[in-house]
């Protein structure tokens, strides 16, 4: 069998400060990609021009698409993915750096495991100068060893129904699943969770316990994966309530259920246990989104989600119980 071809999908917007380092890390890969697709979302700096200059000397095909109007991040990634022609699609942010082994090791894993639909690796969390901060992405995302074991046992959906830890900049998937994941739902910041959960619902999903990217924290990240101390966790819990994050979870998993049901007559059929997890996550998110404001009024809802283990299956256990008890 011929080895699979590789596409990198990069969504850019005003990333001139760091994008060249990311592009150069693609050119330094031990196994080069077959193409790089960059969709620029109307950058007002010279991000697109830097991509053009890189394309002139890159040892692989580079296709730059300049959006006629601003799409925002999630639709921009959707467009980039739709334009990829490779067998494997790797997602990339514009401000990280990939280690030279990333494409080779992840592609080799796909080749060795034909049934795997999606795969993600780990990464070192770094400051703006790429100096390691002493922890990795999995630690920042609370992807605990027990959950890693579940994924290795073929139970990735149980983890993703709790929290999706497949960070997009470490994620790759087979292009055969593109028709399942596209189009994206009309929700902000959902690409990582949407792709990973849908693929894990119908195929094997693996992890590669290797730090293969340097994830850069620079103060302007759209989503900053950093380690949270106790006070930070309390502030994040308050922010989640203020921003209505549980409404987002209800809509996301409702859309995942609808997509899986519409795909049930195709090559992708999610087992009943998986659909139950997706429905359970949507219901739990709905219960938390509509939690009564009064302390005594919300006690029955909290008791129900405690007794049915919803807080442990779909949230962060005792921490989420405390969030609903004390921070609303």
C-alpha positions as CSV (number, residue, x, y, z in Angstrom):
1,X,0.0,0.0,0.0
2,X,1.2,3.5,-0.8
3,X,1.7,5.7,2.2
4,X,-1.0,8.3,2.8
5,X,-0.6,11.9,1.6
6,X,-0.6,14.7,4.2
7,X,-2.3,18.0,4.2
8,X,-1.9,20.7,6.8
9,X,-4.9,23.1,7.3
10,X,-3.9,26.4,8.8
11,X,-6.4,29.2,9.6
12,X,-4.6,32.6,9.9
13,X,-5.6,36.0,11.1
14,X,-3.1,38.8,12.1
15,X,-0.5,36.3,13.0
16,X,2.5,38.0,11.5
17,X,4.5,38.0,14.8
18,X,4.9,34.3,14.9
19,X,3.6,32.7,11.7
20,X,6.9,32.4,10.0
21,X,8.3,30.3,12.8
22,X,5.4,27.9,12.4
23,X,5.8,27.8,8.6
24,X,9.5,27.1,9.0
25,X,8.8,24.2,11.3
26,X,6.7,22.6,8.6
27,X,9.6,22.8,6.2
28,X,11.9,21.2,8.8
29,X,9.7,18.1,9.2
30,X,11.4,14.8,8.9
31,X,8.5,13.8,6.7
32,X,7.3,16.7,4.6
33,X,3.6,17.4,4.0
34,X,2.3,17.0,0.5
35,X,0.5,20.4,0.8
36,X,-0.2,23.3,3.1
37,X,-3.6,25.0,2.9
38,X,-3.7,28.5,4.5
39,X,-7.0,30.4,4.7
40,X,-6.3,33.9,5.8
41,X,-9.3,35.7,7.3
42,X,-8.6,39.2,6.2
43,X,-5.4,39.9,8.1
44,X,-4.6,43.6,8.4
45,X,-0.9,42.9,9.0
46,X,1.5,41.0,6.6
47,X,0.5,37.5,7.6
48,X,-0.7,36.6,4.1
49,X,2.4,38.2,2.5
50,X,4.7,36.1,4.8
51,X,2.8,33.0,3.6
52,X,3.3,34.0,0.0
53,X,7.1,34.5,0.6
54,X,7.3,31.1,2.3
55,X,5.4,29.5,-0.6
56,X,8.1,30.7,-3.1
57,X,10.8,28.5,-1.3
58,X,8.8,25.8,0.4
59,X,9.7,22.2,-0.5
60,X,6.0,21.3,-0.9
61,X,2.8,22.9,-2.4
62,X,1.4,25.9,-0.5
63,X,-2.0,27.2,-1.3
64,X,-3.1,30.5,0.2
65,X,-6.8,31.5,0.2
66,X,-7.6,35.1,1.1
67,X,-11.2,35.3,2.4
68,X,-13.3,38.0,0.7
69,X,-15.0,38.6,4.1
70,X,-14.1,37.7,7.6
71,X,-15.4,34.3,8.6
72,X,-14.0,34.0,12.2
73,X,-11.9,31.2,13.4
74,X,-14.2,28.2,13.3
75,X,-15.7,28.8,9.8
76,X,-12.2,29.6,8.6
77,X,-10.9,26.2,9.7
78,X,-13.9,24.6,8.1
79,X,-12.9,26.3,4.8
80,X,-9.3,25.2,5.1
81,X,-10.3,21.6,5.8
82,X,-12.7,21.6,2.8
83,X,-9.8,22.5,0.5
84,X,-7.4,19.8,1.7
85,X,-6.6,17.0,-0.8
86,X,-4.5,14.7,1.4
87,X,-5.4,11.4,3.0
88,X,-4.5,12.8,6.4
89,X,-5.5,16.3,7.6
90,X,-3.5,17.9,10.3
91,X,-4.8,21.1,11.9
92,X,-2.5,23.9,12.8
93,X,-2.6,27.2,14.6
94,X,-0.5,30.1,13.4
95,X,1.6,30.7,16.5
96,X,3.1,27.4,17.6
97,X,6.1,25.4,16.5
98,X,6.1,21.8,15.5
99,X,8.9,19.4,16.4
100,X,10.6,17.8,13.3
101,X,9.1,14.4,14.2
102,X,5.5,15.4,14.4
103,X,4.2,14.5,10.9
104,X,6.4,11.4,10.6
105,X,5.4,9.8,13.9
106,X,1.7,10.6,13.6
107,X,1.5,9.5,10.0
108,X,3.3,6.2,10.9
109,X,0.7,5.6,13.7
110,X,-2.1,6.0,11.1
111,X,-0.3,3.6,8.8
112,X,0.1,1.0,11.6
113,X,-3.5,1.3,12.7
114,X,-5.8,1.3,9.6
115,X,-9.0,1.5,11.8
116,X,-7.9,4.7,13.5
117,X,-9.9,7.7,12.4
118,X,-8.4,10.4,14.6
119,X,-5.2,10.9,16.6
120,X,-3.7,13.6,18.8
121,X,-0.4,14.1,20.5
122,X,0.8,16.1,23.5
123,X,2.8,19.3,23.5
124,X,5.1,21.4,25.7
125,X,3.5,24.6,27.0
126,X,5.9,27.5,26.4
127,X,6.1,31.2,26.8
128,X,6.2,33.7,24.0
129,X,9.9,33.0,23.6
130,X,9.3,29.3,23.3
131,X,10.9,28.6,26.7
132,X,9.1,25.6,28.3
133,X,7.0,26.6,31.3
134,X,7.4,23.2,33.0
135,X,4.1,21.5,32.1
136,X,2.4,20.1,29.1
137,X,-0.9,20.5,27.2
138,X,-2.4,17.4,28.7
139,X,-1.7,18.6,32.2
140,X,-3.2,22.0,31.3
141,X,-6.3,20.4,30.0
142,X,-6.7,18.1,33.0
143,X,-6.2,15.0,30.8
144,X,-5.4,12.7,33.6
145,X,-3.6,9.3,33.4
146,X,-6.9,7.5,34.2
147,X,-8.5,9.2,31.2
148,X,-5.5,8.4,29.0
149,X,-6.0,4.7,29.9
150,X,-9.7,4.9,28.9
151,X,-8.7,6.2,25.4
152,X,-6.1,3.5,25.0
153,X,-8.8,1.0,25.9
154,X,-11.0,2.3,23.1
155,X,-13.3,4.4,25.3
156,X,-12.4,7.8,24.0
157,X,-16.1,8.8,23.9
158,X,-16.4,8.5,27.7
159,X,-13.6,11.0,28.0
160,X,-14.9,13.4,25.3
161,X,-18.4,13.3,26.9
162,X,-16.7,14.7,30.0
163,X,-14.4,17.2,28.3
164,X,-12.7,17.2,24.9
165,X,-9.0,17.2,25.4
166,X,-8.0,16.8,21.7
167,X,-6.5,20.2,21.2
168,X,-6.8,21.2,17.5
169,X,-3.1,22.0,17.1
170,X,-2.2,18.4,18.0
171,X,-5.1,16.8,16.1
172,X,-5.0,14.8,12.8
173,X,-7.7,12.8,11.2
174,X,-8.4,10.8,8.0
175,X,-9.9,12.7,5.2
176,X,-12.5,9.9,4.8
177,X,-14.3,11.5,7.7
178,X,-14.5,15.0,6.2
179,X,-18.0,14.5,5.0
180,X,-19.0,13.5,8.5
181,X,-17.6,16.6,10.2
182,X,-18.4,19.2,7.5
183,X,-20.2,21.5,7.7
184,X,-19.5,22.7,11.2
185,X,-22.4,23.9,13.3
186,X,-23.0,27.6,13.8
187,X,-21.2,27.8,17.1
188,X,-18.0,29.6,18.2
189,X,-14.8,27.8,19.1
190,X,-16.2,24.3,18.5
191,X,-13.9,22.9,15.8
192,X,-11.7,20.7,18.1
193,X,-14.6,19.2,20.1
194,X,-16.8,18.8,17.1
195,X,-14.2,16.9,15.0
196,X,-12.9,14.8,17.8
197,X,-16.2,13.8,19.2
198,X,-17.8,12.9,15.9
199,X,-14.9,10.8,14.8
200,X,-14.6,9.1,18.2
201,X,-18.3,8.2,18.0
202,X,-17.9,6.1,14.9
203,X,-14.3,5.0,14.7
204,X,-11.2,4.2,16.8
205,X,-9.6,7.3,18.3
206,X,-6.0,7.2,19.6
207,X,-3.5,9.3,21.5
208,X,0.3,9.5,21.0
209,X,2.0,10.3,24.3
210,X,4.7,12.4,22.8
211,X,5.3,16.2,23.0
212,X,5.4,17.0,19.3
213,X,4.6,20.7,19.4
214,X,5.7,23.7,21.3
215,X,2.4,25.5,22.3
216,X,3.1,29.2,22.7
217,X,1.3,31.2,25.4
218,X,1.8,34.9,24.5
219,X,-1.1,36.7,26.1
220,X,-3.1,37.0,22.8
221,X,-4.1,33.4,22.3
222,X,-7.8,33.0,21.4
223,X,-7.9,30.0,23.7
224,X,-5.0,29.8,26.2
225,X,-4.2,26.4,27.5
226,X,-2.4,27.1,30.7
227,X,-2.1,25.5,34.1
228,X,-4.7,26.9,36.6
229,X,-4.1,27.4,40.2
230,X,-6.8,27.3,42.8
231,X,-7.8,31.0,42.5
232,X,-7.7,30.7,38.7
233,X,-10.1,27.7,38.8
234,X,-12.6,29.7,40.9
235,X,-12.4,32.6,38.4
236,X,-12.8,30.3,35.5
237,X,-15.8,28.7,37.2
238,X,-17.4,32.1,37.7
239,X,-16.6,33.1,34.1
240,X,-18.3,29.9,32.8
241,X,-21.5,30.8,34.6
242,X,-21.4,34.4,33.5
243,X,-20.8,33.4,29.8
244,X,-23.5,30.8,29.7
245,X,-21.0,28.1,28.7
246,X,-23.4,25.3,29.5
247,X,-25.8,26.6,26.9
248,X,-23.0,26.2,24.4
249,X,-22.5,22.5,25.6
250,X,-26.1,21.8,25.2
251,X,-26.2,23.1,21.6
252,X,-22.9,21.5,20.6
253,X,-23.9,18.0,21.8
254,X,-27.4,18.4,20.4
255,X,-25.8,19.2,17.0
256,X,-23.5,16.2,17.4
257,X,-26.5,13.9,18.1
258,X,-28.3,15.3,15.0
259,X,-25.3,14.7,12.8
260,X,-24.8,11.2,14.0
261,X,-28.4,10.4,13.5
262,X,-28.3,11.8,10.0
263,X,-25.2,9.7,9.2
264,X,-26.7,6.5,10.6
265,X,-27.6,5.2,7.2
266,X,-24.2,5.8,5.7
267,X,-20.8,4.2,6.5
268,X,-20.8,5.8,9.9
269,X,-23.0,4.3,12.5
270,X,-22.6,5.2,16.2
271,X,-23.5,2.5,18.7
272,X,-26.4,3.0,21.1
273,X,-24.1,3.5,24.1
274,X,-22.3,6.3,22.3
275,X,-25.6,8.1,21.4
276,X,-26.6,7.7,25.0
277,X,-23.4,9.5,26.1
278,X,-24.0,12.3,23.7
279,X,-27.7,12.7,24.8
280,X,-26.6,12.5,28.4
281,X,-24.1,15.3,27.9
282,X,-26.6,17.5,26.2
283,X,-29.2,16.9,29.0
284,X,-26.6,17.5,31.8
285,X,-25.5,20.7,30.1
286,X,-29.2,21.8,29.7
287,X,-29.8,21.2,33.4
288,X,-26.8,23.3,34.4
289,X,-27.6,26.0,32.0
290,X,-31.1,26.3,33.4
291,X,-30.1,26.0,37.0
292,X,-32.4,28.2,39.2
293,X,-30.8,31.2,40.7
294,X,-32.1,30.6,44.3
295,X,-29.9,28.4,46.5
296,X,-32.8,26.2,47.8
297,X,-34.5,26.2,44.3
298,X,-31.5,24.6,42.7
299,X,-30.8,22.0,45.4
300,X,-33.2,19.4,43.7
301,X,-31.4,19.8,40.4
302,X,-28.0,19.5,42.0
303,X,-29.2,16.4,43.9
304,X,-30.5,14.8,40.8
305,X,-27.3,15.4,38.8
306,X,-25.3,14.1,41.8
307,X,-27.3,10.9,42.2
308,X,-27.4,10.1,38.5
309,X,-23.6,10.7,38.4
310,X,-24.1,13.4,35.8
311,X,-21.5,15.6,37.4
312,X,-18.9,12.8,37.1
313,X,-19.8,11.6,33.7
314,X,-20.2,14.9,32.0
315,X,-18.4,17.5,34.2
316,X,-15.6,17.7,36.8
317,X,-17.3,15.8,39.6
318,X,-17.1,17.4,43.1
319,X,-15.7,20.6,41.6
320,X,-18.7,21.1,39.4
321,X,-21.1,20.3,42.3
322,X,-19.3,23.1,44.3
323,X,-19.6,25.4,41.4
324,X,-23.3,25.1,41.2
325,X,-23.8,25.2,45.0
326,X,-21.6,28.1,45.8
327,X,-20.8,30.3,42.8
328,X,-24.3,31.0,41.3
